[in-house]
Amino acid sequence: DYGLSVALDAIWFLRTEQDLQGLNHLIGKIVESGAKDFARAILRTSLLASCVVACQSKALTLGDSKEIIAQRLHDRLQDCPGGERLQIEAGAKVQKFIEWALQCIHLHRCSEDTECYKANCSTHQEVQFHLSAFKAFLDIAGDNLSGKIFTEAFDAACFPLTLFSTLFEPGWSSGSSAVAIQGLLSLLVEGGAENVNQCFLEASRFGSTELVRILLKIAHQNSLAVDVDLALVYASHYCKFETMACLVDEGHATSFLCPLVKASERGCLQVVQWFVNRHVSDIEMCLAVTTAASCGHFAVATYLLAHIPRHVLEALSPQILKAARGQGSGSFEGVSFLLRSNFLNDAAATYAVADSIATTSTMDIPQDLVDFLKEQWSQAAFAEGVEAGEDHFVNITRVLRRGASPIRLHDLPEPMALAIAYLPLYRACASARGQLLPQRLRGELVEAVGRLGVPVNMENNRRDFLAVLEHYFPSFITGA
């Protein structure tokens, strides 16, 4: 059995037709002599074949230290399921196998003195020798290899490529090394491997773009279904942009909604920008906006709002505010952000949609959202703000006229008295985030400006109103 494994290892280093015939004869003799551990032999040689092509791609060199391999394995396994102990054990086992493969490659290369092997490459003719010898072994093994074994061998062949293909040079998937691994994987699929989609998803998850390309070709040639849309979700989750482009351009992934929404949920602006540049639909961007806002990722929401046509936002504005409410009761940060940022790019329209929800009796609007908007963003809230401002003015007047304090406010300079009266309101409005003020606060500000004898234009924005107060305040108050 050990002799069978060693003989199979030699497949991936064949150079001539004579070598091929001699090795096929040797493998046949070994099997006739009683070797029967075909499962171990095919698993071992599949892993070795993958390491050989990885070395030829310059991703994995014979001089790679144990520390480098260990680090790459750690990075590769840290997101895999299982506890830390299982990950350590798996990493140690895989590292041992890969180190063995590198030693095996080194021994074979040291015995070669041709320029081809010094250049660390295989010709297309040599690749055909390799695949022919492997096919001959499969014919000899026959029914001794089950579909389960072929599936495990397929996984063994994919693993080193998933591990190292992020370092492959561009165009590797069209070279002789890729032809070799594609031929190997195709033979394993023909034998009964059933995990093409699983390996495809894993390669996408870890950004193994060249392997993704090969598996797409294998799936097409064998009429196998691979889930390119789910693969796009995995690739985008880990920000594997090159793999994402491959899945869209070559795999024809078309479902952008799920990965876009998930990126918005995580606040990953780069991924969101990538999908927007790929021309996602306006509806998809609206859904992403509500997700980003409800999760507190306001930079993402701001970016998306700038790319959604206004007429679309206006048509869907009630649904957008409802969806931005967040999961928990009383969570209105997303709603507040959209309103403060003037998400319809029209103050009157933004205030109007908030008021329409606040005065609605529709059952599908959460009552706590209705109450929040009624209290802060409705026309009724504006009226309450004006009324509160009037009450404040009356109180200030009473203090000026009837106050018994030794500090006589009416003896102070008028700018100082105004600052004492309205500085808290000024600070509250100046520190508020966004373009628009809540109607409750806006009502107080409008009433205060009107008390100063300045004509009030309701179309003026917050900055215009604050400028009026600043004009009447002492310069040291506003820092002017």
Secondary structure by P-SEA (a helix, b strand, c coil): caaaaaaaaaccccccaaaaaaaaaaaaaaaaacccaaaaaaaaaaaaaaaaaaaaaccccccccaaaaaaaaaaacccccccaaaaaaaaaaaaaaaaaaaaaaaaaaaaccccccccccccaaaaaaaaaaaaaaaaaacccccaaaaaaaaaaaacccccccccccccccccaaaaaaaaaaaaaaaaccccaaaaaaaaaaacaaaaaaaaaaaaaaacccccaaaaaaaaaaacaaaaaaaaaaccccccaaaaaaaaaaacaaaaaaaaaaacccaaaaaaaaaaaaaacaaaaaaaaaaaccaaaaaaaaaaaaaaaccccccccaaaaaaaaacccccaaaaaaaaaaaaacccccccaaaaaaaaacccaaaaaaaaaaaaaaaaaaaaaacccccccccccccaaaaaaaacaaaaaaaaacccccccaaaaaaaaaaaaaacccccccccaaaaaaaaaaacccccccc
